[in-house]
Amino acid sequence: MTDTPVLAAGCVLWRRSPSGGIELALVFRPKWHDWSWPKGKLKRGEEARAAALREVREETGHTCRLGPRLPTARYVDHTGRGKEVAYWAAESTGGAFVPNDEVTELLWLPPAEAHDRLTHPRDRDLIPPALTAIGTAPR
């Protein structure tokens, strides 16, 4: 086993609902049978910010504007390797979801419902800092 963690990046993708509230985007990954934030491994030579934007586009079909950096998630993945995921709060700037092999569903949920739907506690832990970041994001 290597001591070098797998590096990944992703976003807590959000948008304003028609009523003016906040909705968060969750993706369902059938391979892992979980609800999570859009994220994925960095490609060789790729910066974390670029990877976060790419992963949002690949997994949700949306483009986004990166906002404040959120806490990095550090954990041991299913293979026993350490993993570090850099996250940003990111506002959707548009797009349309199309199911694919990696992600079969996209849900836009209010924060409390997103909290209940997320599979992993480490993902739930990102909601408070994301909401704080969103509160400071320009409209």
C-alpha positions as CSV (number, residue, x, y, z in Angstrom):
1,M,0.0,0.0,0.0
2,T,1.3,3.5,-0.8
3,D,1.3,6.4,1.5
4,T,0.4,8.8,-1.4
5,P,-3.4,9.5,-1.3
6,V,-5.5,9.4,-4.4
7,L,-6.3,13.0,-5.3
8,A,-9.8,14.0,-6.4
9,A,-12.0,17.1,-6.7
10,G,-15.6,17.9,-6.8
11,C,-18.3,20.4,-6.0
12,V,-21.3,21.0,-3.9
13,L,-23.3,22.2,-6.9
14,W,-26.2,24.5,-6.1
15,R,-28.9,26.6,-7.7
16,R,-31.7,28.9,-6.6
17,S,-35.1,27.3,-6.8
18,P,-38.0,29.2,-8.3
19,S,-39.2,30.1,-4.8
20,G,-35.8,31.7,-4.1
21,G,-34.4,28.9,-1.8
22,I,-31.3,26.9,-2.4
23,E,-31.2,23.4,-4.0
24,L,-28.2,21.1,-4.0
25,A,-27.4,18.6,-6.7
26,L,-26.8,15.0,-5.7
27,V,-25.8,12.2,-8.1
28,F,-26.5,8.5,-7.8
29,R,-23.6,6.3,-8.7
30,P,-24.8,2.7,-9.3
31,K,-21.3,1.2,-9.1
32,W,-21.1,2.2,-5.5
33,H,-24.9,2.4,-4.9
34,D,-24.6,5.8,-3.3
35,W,-25.8,9.3,-3.4
36,S,-23.0,11.8,-3.4
37,W,-21.6,15.1,-4.7
38,P,-20.2,15.2,-8.2
39,K,-16.5,14.4,-7.9
40,G,-13.7,12.3,-9.4
41,K,-10.0,11.7,-9.6
42,L,-7.6,14.2,-11.0
43,K,-6.1,13.3,-14.4
44,R,-2.3,13.3,-14.7
45,G,-1.1,17.0,-14.6
46,E,-4.6,18.3,-13.9
47,E,-5.2,21.0,-11.4
48,A,-7.9,20.4,-8.7
49,R,-10.1,23.3,-9.9
50,A,-10.1,22.1,-13.5
51,A,-10.9,18.6,-12.3
52,A,-13.9,19.8,-10.2
53,L,-15.3,21.7,-13.2
54,R,-14.8,18.7,-15.5
55,E,-16.4,16.2,-13.0
56,V,-19.4,18.4,-12.6
57,R,-19.9,18.6,-16.4
58,E,-19.3,14.9,-16.9
59,E,-21.6,13.7,-14.0
60,T,-24.4,16.3,-14.1
61,G,-24.3,17.9,-17.6
62,H,-24.1,21.3,-16.0
63,T,-21.5,24.0,-16.2
64,C,-20.8,25.9,-13.1
65,R,-19.0,28.9,-11.5
66,L,-16.7,27.9,-8.7
67,G,-17.2,29.8,-5.5
68,P,-15.3,29.4,-2.2
69,R,-13.2,26.4,-1.4
70,L,-14.8,24.0,1.1
71,P,-13.1,21.6,3.5
72,T,-11.1,18.8,1.9
73,A,-12.5,15.3,2.6
74,R,-9.9,12.8,3.7
75,Y,-10.8,9.1,4.0
76,V,-9.9,5.6,3.1
77,D,-11.7,4.4,0.0
78,H,-13.2,1.0,-0.7
79,T,-9.8,-0.4,-1.8
80,G,-8.0,0.7,1.4
81,R,-6.2,3.6,-0.2
82,G,-6.2,7.1,1.3
83,K,-8.2,9.6,-0.7
84,E,-8.3,13.4,-0.6
85,V,-11.1,15.2,-2.3
86,A,-10.9,19.0,-2.7
87,Y,-14.3,20.6,-2.9
88,W,-15.8,23.9,-3.9
89,A,-19.2,25.4,-3.6
90,A,-20.3,25.9,-7.2
91,E,-23.3,27.6,-8.7
92,S,-24.9,25.9,-11.7
93,T,-24.8,28.1,-14.8
94,G,-27.0,25.8,-16.8
95,G,-27.1,22.5,-18.5
96,A,-29.1,19.3,-18.7
97,F,-28.5,15.9,-17.1
98,V,-28.2,12.8,-19.3
99,P,-27.8,9.5,-17.5
100,N,-24.6,7.6,-18.2
101,D,-22.6,4.5,-17.0
102,E,-21.2,6.4,-14.0
103,V,-24.2,8.4,-12.9
104,T,-27.8,7.4,-13.5
105,E,-29.7,10.0,-11.5
106,L,-29.4,13.7,-10.6
107,L,-31.6,15.2,-7.9
108,W,-31.9,18.8,-6.9
109,L,-33.0,19.0,-3.3
110,P,-33.3,21.5,-0.5
111,P,-30.4,21.2,2.0
112,A,-32.3,19.3,4.7
113,E,-33.5,16.7,2.1
114,A,-30.0,16.5,0.6
115,H,-28.6,15.8,4.0
116,D,-31.0,12.9,4.5
117,R,-30.4,11.5,1.0
118,L,-26.6,11.6,1.0
119,T,-25.1,8.2,1.7
120,H,-21.8,9.1,3.5
121,P,-21.5,11.3,6.6
122,R,-18.4,12.9,5.1
123,D,-20.6,14.3,2.3
124,R,-23.2,15.5,4.8
125,D,-20.5,17.4,6.7
126,L,-20.0,19.6,3.7
127,I,-23.5,21.1,3.8
128,P,-23.0,23.7,6.6
129,P,-19.8,25.2,5.1
130,A,-21.4,25.1,1.6
131,L,-24.4,27.0,2.9
132,T,-22.1,29.5,4.5
133,A,-20.2,29.9,1.3
134,I,-23.4,30.2,-0.7
135,G,-24.6,32.9,1.6
136,T,-21.6,35.0,0.6
137,A,-21.9,34.2,-3.1
138,P,-23.0,37.1,-5.4
139,R,-26.5,36.8,-6.8
